[in-house]
């Protein structure tokens, strides 16, 4: 099994906290990356030193400010699941 090399990835920010009870996450990202974030369908999340791919649902990224987006990921459907990703780098 091969892992993803962090040196080949761009750390855009982190998942701040759940937004609501249906698993939506608030993503805080580097200002100026709105277009990249909006077009992203896969977020690589640092889980205990390993980058794990998380896929967005269709139209799962909504930019709400120059540094914040709401993100809906596959398999994250409730607040408890979203809390496990809170504070993780993306």
ZICOR-V269297 format. One line per field, one symbol per residue. ss: DSSP state (H for helix, E for strand, L for the rest). phi: phi as a letter, one per 30 degrees, with the letter a starting at -180 (. if undefined). psi: psi as a letter, one per 30 degrees, with the letter a starting at -180 (. if undefined). A space follows every 50 residues. Layout:
ss: ???
phi: ???
psi: ???
//
This chain:
ss: LLLLLHHHLLLLEEEEEELLLLLLEEEEELLLLHHHHHHLLEEEEEELLE EEEEEEEEEEEEEEELLEEEEEELLLLLHHHHHLLLLLEL
phi: .ccddddcbcdcladdadbiccjdccccbdejceddddcdcbcccdchic dcdbcddehdbbdcadbbbcbccdicbbddddddcdiddb
psi: kklkjffglkjfbljelkjagggkkkkklkkfgeeeeefkfkkjkjjhfk kkkkkllkhgkjkfafgklkkkkkgjgleeeeeffkfkk.
//
